[in-house]
Each structure stands twice: as structure tokens, then as C-alpha cells.
Amino acid sequence: MYTAEALDLITSLEQKECDDCGKREVEWASVKKGTVICSECFCFHSYLGPSVSYLRHLRKSAWDEEHIRLVHALNSSNTNMIWESALYEGSTKFQKPLAQDPSHIKEQFVKEKYEKMTFQPKRGKDEDLENSLNKQLIACVRSDYAHVTLRLIALGADVNFLDPETGDTPLHVAARDGNCNQVELLFLYGADINAANKDGSLPYMVAKDYNHIQLSNRIYDFFFYTFDRFSFFMCNRKADHRNNQDFFIPEVTEKQFLIKTKDSRLAISVLPKGQFFDLCEDAFDETVRRENEVNWNMTKWAKTAKGPTNLFLPSTTHMSAARNQRRQKLAKFTPIQFTILLIDLIKDQKRRINGDPLPIQEAPRTQRKRNEYADYDEVAGISCSPTSGILPNSQSNTVDELNGRIWDEVLEMKERLLNAESMVLTVTKQNEELTKLVHSLQAQNINLNSELISFRDDLYNLKRTNMTRRMPSPLAIVETPERILPPAGIQHSFSRRDSEDRVDGGGARWRSNSNDRRNSNDHKMEKKVERRQDSMLESSSSLSRSSQIPNSLNREDVKNRVIQQSEKITRHIKALLQHGHNGNLDENASHGAHEIACAINSLITVLLPYIRHEKIDSLTDAVVLLNAKCNSPILDSMDIIEAAQAVADKLRLIIMDFC
């Protein structure tokens, strides 16, 4: 049963949002990461395994109250920012999924966050930096800021760093100052509880010397933490260490199975210390997997949502292929078989601590097939047939251990080779697809270039036609075929133009009193009216007004008009650039481009007799490009600003050439 304080902390955690997707329904917590997650994200965590994500159900799992306080303290300090620091800094292309996003997006995010460590701070490789982090860790564990300690560990600080002066580890320092959360966090991340300082004191002794009795007892319990979890998994009871009970071993009634697994227990007893604790670690991860599977089936999501599909412990990269295979075979054990394996591990650990001798192996009565106990034997890591159980220091056992190690390396190399071949095939396939895509893009680029050249030719011809077109005669703007005489003031200019036409020999003579001329020009006047209407609809019609410039303007008058028009264009360009910097081009881009185009056309009307057509064409192209950018369905402020600046540059060159 939990205390009232622990229940309040659990309730507080349940009211938070999922740290992976933001969903409000939180039911699970990651003990080492200090994060809380929803049931959907738990399914993705289960694919990673307990060694990557050690999860517990907030209500249904058997919690240590010290772990509840630690998770609450870490989560309240927003330690999720440690594992998602790249997202907050904006230094990654990934985005955090939302509660309504598809499952495959959430699964990919969980994989990147917890397995590949994509978003957490990058570990430093410089030796000076590592020493600095270790010294900061020693200083930080004196405080209550467990989240800062967690960040230092994520950056690469060593939880077993020895202080050069005192020989203390961070666990010694935290125990001396009585910081319970710091002690729990250091233990979860692999702090050595057997490390002694220069005085020869272990961490639990240091806590006891400084009168932190409860913390000292807690650190002492760490010596039996794994085996206490085994006992609690089997019968919901643990050893009472306060009453000098270090191990609680349940009784097994399956005597027949005990006889069959006798050779396997002998094999466990001759395992070297390192292999024995590897087997204990694998069995611990299997108990966590089985507990979480049971707790998931008890939730309301088990009937409506797709639950964990991992039927065995997933492979981990830091373990050999042979060990990953042995870990996965643990899932094949029936409940009674797995229970007896846990009991054998507890008994053998008790024997090792007490220093009891190895059990004497009896001579084999019958030859048994090797595959009779294959699952149990291979999990233990050595051959356990009745004829191979030799005492640990014998030469045969050394050879077997060496052969097993070589076989592990061969399997690991084979797995790496298969992974490399698979990667090569994947890269080759991607290369072929990218090559096809490049060829397709090149073909499209050639077609677009051809179309662009054609458009430029058409635009050039159209502009040349507009510049050479004359303004229609005032006599052409009529509504009836009857003769309409111009006013007296304009009649003189018409007569002069008619005389110029006669001198040039271009066209028939105009006679005001000729009825034949009036009748023969009816059809021509209708065509001139249509040409006048078409000219008024064209965007570049202002160029045709060049013939209306009074011939009496001298160079100085033209210069003044050019200066006025250029100042007007400059004001319009500055206004457009200002809209671009302010971010309100959606409302003003089209109008600003139109104003610039009109002002440019008026300037070209004045400068046409004085400037070469190549420069006029260059300026006109820049104006056309600016109008295209400003009238595009999707406005790009940088493109519009560059196009406006190009117009300003072309205009400056023309003004300098004119002046």
C-alpha cells in the first residue's frame, strides 16, 4: 500500500499531458527519463525494451515510493526539455506529433527520441569537457536539483567519477548530504554501490555516519534490488532487510520439473561473475516486460486499442547477437519455468554472497539428449548436459568458455554482415530511384527552357510592334461615316501633317472637298476604329503615346520631365519595398507593381527618342518580371524585393546614360 503522499503524487502525474504527443490521458511513466506518457505511446515504447525505456503503470505497477517522488520531481522540473532540446532550439527538421496525428508518426518520433537520442544534447568528446562535466556533477548532487544532474548525465558526465582529493563518487557525496532523489537517480543510471572512497567507506556507510539512517537503509537495499524484484514478481513479497533477511525464496511444488532442471542449475552455478549478472539483468528485463504486458491487459485500452505486439525482448545494439538471442528465448519459458529460473538465480546469488561451495555434480545415470533442456541451457550461456558440468577452474571449462566467446563474435559478425548487405541493397535501390528522378527533372528543365525562349521571342516581337506603331489619327475616332471637321486650332497641325505626308510620298493626298475620298475611306476608318480600341486594351499602350510629345520640347524640358518621372518611380519602389519588409504584400503587391509599371511606361514615352532600344527592353523585362512576382498566387517577399531592386538598377543605368 502506498502512503497518502505517494497517492497524491500519482494523481498529480495523471493530470499532466503526455510528454510524447500531448494527449491528456496519462497512465504510464518512464522512471529513468522522468516523463509521463499515454497508453498509445506506451505501445511504441514497448518495442524499445526496458533497457531503453523503463516504464511503469502509474496505478497498477508495483512502485517504490522513492521512485514516485523522483519521477514527480523530475517531471515537475520539465525534464522532457532535456530529451527534446533540439526541438526547442529549432536545430532539427522533426516536429513533435500532436494527439490527433497518425500512429506511424508518433512511433517514428518515439524511436528518434528514446532509441536514437536524436533530440537530446550531444555528448562531448573532449577530455577537458568531460572533466568539467564530472566536477559539475560532484557539485550538483549536493543540491536538490535532480533535473540538473539528469542533464549532466545526458551530456556525458560519469556517475562513477572519483574525486581526486577525497576519492568520493557522486553517490558518496549525495549520501553524505542526504539527497534522496539524487541517490535514486544515480543508482538508476548505474552508480556503483560497492565503490569505496579513500577512507574505505561504502556509500551506505557514509549516509549512516552522517545520521541519514533511512537513506543508508535504502542504499543497502540496492545490493538486493534485482532479486527483491524477482521475489515480488513471483509472490508479491520481498525480503525484510531490516530483520536481517536478505533473500526471500518462494517454495516450488513442481518437484518433477526441479529434477529435470537440476543440470541447468549446476550450469548457472559455474557461470563466471560477469555472465551471471548478465543473465540476471536479462531476467530482470523479462520480468518488466511480463509485468507491463499484464498491466496493459488490465487497462481499458486493451479491448479498444492495439496493444504491444513484442512477444519477446527486442534486440539492443550494445549487446552481442548471441546474447540478444538468449534474451529473446526467455519469452519461450512458461510461467513455472520462468519462476524456477528466477528462484535458481536468487539461490545462486545467496550462495555466492555467503561463500558456500559449489554443489557436487552427480555422475550421469543415463545419457540424455542435448535438446531436452535446450532453452534453459542456452539462456544460461554454457552447455549443461550431464557430461559437461565441470567445476569452474578446470581446463575444460576454460576451453568451453573461450569457444562460447568466439562463437558469440562469429554470430555478431554475421549479423553485422547481413545488416551491411541489407543497407547496400537499400542504398542501391534509392540511388536508382534518384537517378530516374534526376533524368525526369532534366527533361522537364529542357522543355521549360524551350518554352521560356519562345515566350521571350514573342514578348520581344510584341514590344517592337508596340514601339513602331503610330498613334491613330484624330480623324479615325468617329462614330458615323460623315465628315467631322477638326477645330480651327487643330486643323493647321493636320494640314501640316498632310503636307509632310505628301513630301514623303506615303499614302494618298487628303482633300477636304473630295466626295470620292470620303466614300473610299469609309472601310479604312472602321479598321482604324477597331485598331484604336485594341490599342486601349493593351498593357503597353502607353508606349504608343510617344508621338504625342510636343516637338517643341527642348533637351532641358525633357530632362526635367525625366527627373520628375524617376522620382515618382523611386517613391513607388520604396513603398513596395517597405510593404515587403512589413509583411503586408498580400494587400499592396499588385497595386504597387501596377503603379511602378505605369510610371515606367510614362518615362519610356519621354526617353524613347534618346535611349537605345536594348536598354529599354532590359527595363521592360524587369518590370514584366516584377508584375509576375506581385501577381503570383503565392507571394514570396524575397523574390519581390529582388525584382523591385532589379527595376531600380535598370532605371539607374538608363538615367545615367541619358544624363
VENUR-V491466 format. One record per residue. N is the residue number from 1. RES is the residue in one small letter. OMEGA is omega as a letter, one per 30 degrees, with the letter a starting at -180 (999 if undefined). NEAR is the number of other C-alpha atoms within 12 Angstrom. Layout:
# VENUR-V491466
N_RES_OMEGA_NEAR / N_RES_OMEGA_NEAR
This chain:
# VENUR-V491466
1_m_l_14 / 2_y_l_20 / 3_t_l_15 / 4_a_l_11 / 5_e_l_16 / 6_a_l_24 / 7_l_l_20 / 8_d_l_19 / 9_l_l_27 / 10_i_l_35 / 11_t_l_20 / 12_s_l_23 / 13_l_a_37 / 14_e_a_29 / 15_q_a_24 / 16_k_l_28 / 17_e_l_29 / 18_c_a_34 / 19_d_l_43 / 20_d_a_44 / 21_c_l_36 / 22_g_l_26 / 23_k_a_25 / 24_r_a_23 / 25_e_a_27 / 26_v_l_33 / 27_e_a_38 / 28_w_l_45 / 29_a_l_43 / 30_s_a_42 / 31_v_a_38 / 32_k_a_39 / 33_k_a_43 / 34_g_a_40 / 35_t_l_46 / 36_v_a_47 / 37_i_l_41 / 38_c_a_37 / 39_s_l_44 / 40_e_l_39 / 41_c_l_48 / 42_f_l_47 / 43_c_a_34 / 44_f_l_35 / 45_h_a_42 / 46_s_l_41 / 47_y_a_32 / 48_l_l_34 / 49_g_a_40 / 50_p_a_35 / 51_s_l_35 / 52_v_a_31 / 53_s_a_38 / 54_y_a_35 / 55_l_l_45 / 56_r_l_43 / 57_h_a_35 / 58_l_a_41 / 59_r_a_27 / 60_k_l_23 / 61_s_l_35 / 62_a_a_26 / 63_w_l_30 / 64_d_a_26 / 65_e_l_27 / 66_e_l_30 / 67_h_l_36 / 68_i_l_41 / 69_r_l_31 / 70_l_a_41 / 71_v_l_43 / 72_h_l_38 / 73_a_l_32 / 74_l_a_36 / 75_n_l_36 / 76_s_l_25 / 77_s_l_23 / 78_n_l_27 / 79_t_l_33 / 80_n_l_38 / 81_m_l_29 / 82_i_a_35 / 83_w_l_37 / 84_e_a_34 / 85_s_a_26 / 86_a_l_24 / 87_l_l_24 / 88_y_l_19 / 89_e_a_17 / 90_g_a_13 / 91_s_l_16 / 92_t_a_17 / 93_k_a_14 / 94_f_l_22 / 95_q_a_25 / 96_k_a_30 / 97_p_l_25 / 98_l_a_20 / 99_a_a_24 / 100_q_a_15 / 101_d_l_20 / 102_p_a_15 / 103_s_a_22 / 104_h_l_16 / 105_i_l_22 / 106_k_a_33 / 107_e_l_27 / 108_q_l_27 / 109_f_l_33 / 110_v_l_38 / 111_k_l_27 / 112_e_a_29 / 113_k_a_37 / 114_y_a_36 / 115_e_a_29 / 116_k_l_18 / 117_m_a_23 / 118_t_a_26 / 119_f_a_32 / 120_q_a_32 / 121_p_l_26 / 122_k_a_23 / 123_r_l_21 / 124_g_a_20 / 125_k_l_14 / 126_d_a_14 / 127_e_l_13 / 128_d_l_12 / 129_l_l_18 / 130_e_l_23 / 131_n_l_23 / 132_s_l_22 / 133_l_a_31 / 134_n_l_33 / 135_k_l_31 / 136_q_l_28 / 137_l_l_40 / 138_i_a_38 / 139_a_a_28 / 140_c_a_31 / 141_v_l_38 / 142_r_a_28 / 143_s_l_25 / 144_d_a_24 / 145_y_a_28 / 146_a_a_38 / 147_h_l_36 / 148_v_l_31 / 149_t_l_42 / 150_l_l_46 / 151_r_l_36 / 152_l_l_37 / 153_i_l_41 / 154_a_l_34 / 155_l_l_30 / 156_g_l_30 / 157_a_a_37 / 158_d_a_34 / 159_v_l_42 / 160_n_l_31 / 161_f_a_35 / 162_l_l_27 / 163_d_a_26 / 164_p_a_14 / 165_e_a_12 / 166_t_a_18 / 167_g_l_23 / 168_d_l_37 / 169_t_l_41 / 170_p_l_48 / 171_l_l_53 / 172_h_a_50 / 173_v_l_39 / 174_a_l_41 / 175_a_l_43 / 176_r_a_34 / 177_d_l_31 / 178_g_l_32 / 179_n_a_33 / 180_c_a_39 / 181_n_l_39 / 182_q_l_45 / 183_v_l_46 / 184_e_a_40 / 185_l_l_40 / 186_l_l_42 / 187_f_l_36 / 188_l_a_32 / 189_y_l_29 / 190_g_l_22 / 191_a_a_31 / 192_d_a_28 / 193_i_l_36 / 194_n_a_23 / 195_a_l_26 / 196_a_l_25 / 197_n_a_28 / 198_k_l_18 / 199_d_a_15 / 200_g_a_16 / 201_s_l_25 / 202_l_a_31 / 203_p_a_46 / 204_y_l_39 / 205_m_l_31 / 206_v_l_34 / 207_a_l_30 / 208_k_l_24 / 209_d_a_20 / 210_y_l_20 / 211_n_l_17 / 212_h_a_23 / 213_i_a_22 / 214_q_l_22 / 215_l_l_33 / 216_s_l_33 / 217_n_l_26 / 218_r_l_33 / 219_i_l_42 / 220_y_l_29 / 221_d_l_30 / 222_f_l_29 / 223_f_a_28 / 224_f_a_28 / 225_y_a_28 / 226_t_a_34 / 227_f_l_37 / 228_d_l_36 / 229_r_l_37 / 230_f_a_40 / 231_s_a_33 / 232_f_l_30 / 233_f_a_33 / 234_m_a_29 / 235_c_l_19 / 236_n_l_19 / 237_r_l_18 / 238_k_l_28 / 239_a_l_27 / 240_d_a_19 / 241_h_l_20 / 242_r_l_16 / 243_n_l_9 / 244_n_l_12 / 245_q_a_15 / 246_d_a_28 / 247_f_l_34 / 248_f_a_32 / 249_i_l_33 / 250_p_l_26 / 251_e_a_18 / 252_v_a_21 / 253_t_a_12 / 254_e_a_14 / 255_k_a_13 / 256_q_l_13 / 257_f_l_21 / 258_l_l_22 / 259_i_a_16 / 260_k_a_23 / 261_t_a_31 / 262_k_l_29 / 263_d_l_37 / 264_s_l_39 / 265_r_l_40 / 266_l_l_38 / 267_a_l_40 / 268_i_a_45 / 269_s_a_38 / 270_v_l_39 / 271_l_l_37 / 272_p_a_23 / 273_k_a_17 / 274_g_a_13 / 275_q_l_23 / 276_f_a_27 / 277_f_l_24 / 278_d_l_26 / 279_l_l_38 / 280_c_l_36 / 281_e_l_27 / 282_d_l_41 / 283_a_l_41 / 284_f_l_36 / 285_d_l_35 / 286_e_l_41 / 287_t_l_39 / 288_v_l_33 / 289_r_a_41 / 290_r_l_35 / 291_e_a_30 / 292_n_l_39 / 293_e_l_32 / 294_v_a_20 / 295_n_l_28 / 296_w_a_35 / 297_n_l_22 / 298_m_a_18 / 299_t_l_24 / 300_k_a_16 / 301_w_a_21 / 302_a_a_20 / 303_k_a_11 / 304_t_a_12 / 305_a_l_18 / 306_k_a_19 / 307_g_l_28 / 308_p_a_29 / 309_t_l_21 / 310_n_a_24 / 311_l_l_22 / 312_f_a_31 / 313_l_l_36 / 314_p_l_33 / 315_s_l_28 / 316_t_a_24 / 317_t_a_20 / 318_h_l_13 / 319_m_l_21 / 320_s_a_25 / 321_a_a_28 / 322_a_l_31 / 323_r_l_34 / 324_n_l_30 / 325_q_l_28 / 326_r_l_34 / 327_r_a_39 / 328_q_l_28 / 329_k_l_30 / 330_l_a_39 / 331_a_a_29 / 332_k_a_22 / 333_f_l_27 / 334_t_l_16 / 335_p_a_17 / 336_i_l_21 / 337_q_a_26 / 338_f_l_31 / 339_t_a_32 / 340_i_l_35 / 341_l_l_44 / 342_l_l_43 / 343_i_l_35 / 344_d_l_37 / 345_l_l_40 / 346_i_a_39 / 347_k_a_30 / 348_d_l_35 / 349_q_l_34 / 350_k_l_24 / 351_r_a_20 / 352_r_l_22 / 353_i_a_16 / 354_n_a_13 / 355_g_l_10 / 356_d_a_14 / 357_p_l_17 / 358_l_l_25 / 359_p_a_22 / 360_i_a_17 / 361_q_l_24 / 362_e_l_16 / 363_a_a_14 / 364_p_l_15 / 365_r_l_9 / 366_t_l_10 / 367_q_a_13 / 368_r_l_17 / 369_k_a_12 / 370_r_a_20 / 371_n_l_14 / 372_e_l_19 / 373_y_a_28 / 374_a_a_26 / 375_d_a_29 / 376_y_a_39 / 377_d_a_33 / 378_e_l_29 / 379_v_l_37 / 380_a_l_42 / 381_g_l_40 / 382_i_l_44 / 383_s_a_35 / 384_c_l_38 / 385_s_a_32 / 386_p_a_28 / 387_t_a_23 / 388_s_a_31 / 389_g_a_33 / 390_i_l_32 / 391_l_a_24 / 392_p_a_25 / 393_n_a_16 / 394_s_a_14 / 395_q_a_13 / 396_s_l_17 / 397_n_l_24 / 398_t_l_20 / 399_v_l_18 / 400_d_a_25 / 401_e_l_25 / 402_l_l_16 / 403_n_l_17 / 404_g_l_22 / 405_r_l_21 / 406_i_l_16 / 407_w_l_20 / 408_d_a_24 / 409_e_l_19 / 410_v_l_17 / 411_l_l_21 / 412_e_l_23 / 413_m_l_17 / 414_k_l_17 / 415_e_l_22 / 416_r_l_17 / 417_l_l_15 / 418_l_l_15 / 419_n_l_16 / 420_a_l_14 / 421_e_l_14 / 422_s_l_14 / 423_m_l_14 / 424_v_l_14 / 425_l_l_14 / 426_t_a_14 / 427_v_l_14 / 428_t_l_14 / 429_k_l_14 / 430_q_l_14 / 431_n_l_14 / 432_e_l_14 / 433_e_l_14 / 434_l_l_14 / 435_t_l_14 / 436_k_l_14 / 437_l_l_14 / 438_v_l_14 / 439_h_l_14 / 440_s_l_14 / 441_l_l_14 / 442_q_l_14 / 443_a_l_14 / 444_q_l_14 / 445_n_l_14 / 446_i_l_14 / 447_n_a_14 / 448_l_l_14 / 449_n_l_14 / 450_s_l_14 / 451_e_l_14 / 452_l_l_14 / 453_i_l_14 / 454_s_l_14 / 455_f_l_15 / 456_r_l_20 / 457_d_l_16 / 458_d_l_14 / 459_l_l_20 / 460_y_l_22 / 461_n_l_15 / 462_l_l_21 / 463_k_l_30 / 464_r_l_20 / 465_t_l_18 / 466_n_a_26 / 467_m_a_29 / 468_t_a_19 / 469_r_l_22 / 470_r_l_21 / 471_m_l_27 / 472_p_l_27 / 473_s_l_23 / 474_p_a_22 / 475_l_a_30 / 476_a_a_28 / 477_i_a_25 / 478_v_l_23 / 479_e_l_15 / 480_t_l_15 / 481_p_l_20 / 482_e_a_17 / 483_r_l_22 / 484_i_a_16 / 485_l_l_19 / 486_p_l_19 / 487_p_a_12 / 488_a_a_10 / 489_g_a_10 / 490_i_a_15 / 491_q_a_17 / 492_h_l_14 / 493_s_l_18 / 494_f_l_22 / 495_s_l_20 / 496_r_l_14 / 497_r_l_19 / 498_d_l_22 / 499_s_l_19 / 500_e_l_17 / 501_d_a_16 / 502_r_l_16 / 503_v_a_13 / 504_d_a_12 / 505_g_a_11 / 506_g_l_13 / 507_g_l_12 / 508_a_a_16 / 509_r_l_21 / 510_w_l_24 / 511_r_a_17 / 512_s_a_18 / 513_n_a_12 / 514_s_l_13 / 515_n_l_14 / 516_d_l_12 / 517_r_a_20 / 518_r_a_22 / 519_n_a_15 / 520_s_a_15 / 521_n_a_23 / 522_d_a_22 / 523_h_l_16 / 524_k_a_21 / 525_m_l_27 / 526_e_l_21 / 527_k_l_17 / 528_k_l_24 / 529_v_l_25 / 530_e_l_19 / 531_r_l_22 / 532_r_l_25 / 533_q_l_17 / 534_d_a_16 / 535_s_a_24 / 536_m_a_19 / 537_l_a_12 / 538_e_a_17 / 539_s_a_21 / 540_s_a_32 / 541_s_a_30 / 542_s_l_30 / 543_l_a_38 / 544_s_a_30 / 545_r_l_27 / 546_s_l_28 / 547_s_a_20 / 548_q_l_19 / 549_i_l_23 / 550_p_l_14 / 551_n_a_14 / 552_s_a_10 / 553_l_l_14 / 554_n_a_13 / 555_r_a_17 / 556_e_l_13 / 557_d_l_17 / 558_v_l_27 / 559_k_l_22 / 560_n_l_20 / 561_r_l_24 / 562_v_l_32 / 563_i_l_26 / 564_q_a_20 / 565_q_l_29 / 566_s_l_34 / 567_e_l_22 / 568_k_l_24 / 569_i_l_35 / 570_t_l_27 / 571_r_a_20 / 572_h_l_30 / 573_i_l_38 / 574_k_l_23 / 575_a_l_25 / 576_l_l_40 / 577_l_l_33 / 578_q_l_21 / 579_h_l_27 / 580_g_l_29 / 581_h_a_17 / 582_n_l_16 / 583_g_l_19 / 584_n_l_20 / 585_l_a_31 / 586_d_a_23 / 587_e_a_17 / 588_n_a_26 / 589_a_a_40 / 590_s_a_25 / 591_h_l_22 / 592_g_l_36 / 593_a_l_38 / 594_h_l_27 / 595_e_l_28 / 596_i_a_40 / 597_a_l_38 / 598_c_a_28 / 599_a_l_34 / 600_i_l_41 / 601_n_l_36 / 602_s_l_30 / 603_l_l_39 / 604_i_l_42 / 605_t_a_31 / 606_v_a_38 / 607_l_a_35 / 608_l_l_30 / 609_p_a_21 / 610_y_a_22 / 611_i_l_24 / 612_r_a_17 / 613_h_a_20 / 614_e_l_17 / 615_k_l_26 / 616_i_l_35 / 617_d_l_30 / 618_s_l_27 / 619_l_a_35 / 620_t_l_38 / 621_d_l_28 / 622_a_l_29 / 623_v_l_40 / 624_v_l_32 / 625_l_l_26 / 626_l_l_39 / 627_n_l_31 / 628_a_l_24 / 629_k_a_29 / 630_c_l_39 / 631_n_l_23 / 632_s_l_19 / 633_p_l_12 / 634_i_a_14 / 635_l_l_24 / 636_d_a_23 / 637_s_a_27 / 638_m_l_20 / 639_d_a_23 / 640_i_l_39 / 641_i_l_33 / 642_e_l_23 / 643_a_l_32 / 644_a_l_42 / 645_q_l_27 / 646_a_l_24 / 647_v_l_40 / 648_a_l_33 / 649_d_l_23 / 650_k_l_26 / 651_l_a_40 / 652_r_l_22 / 653_l_l_21 / 654_i_a_31 / 655_i_l_30 / 656_m_l_16 / 657_d_a_16 / 658_f_a_26 / 659_c_999_17
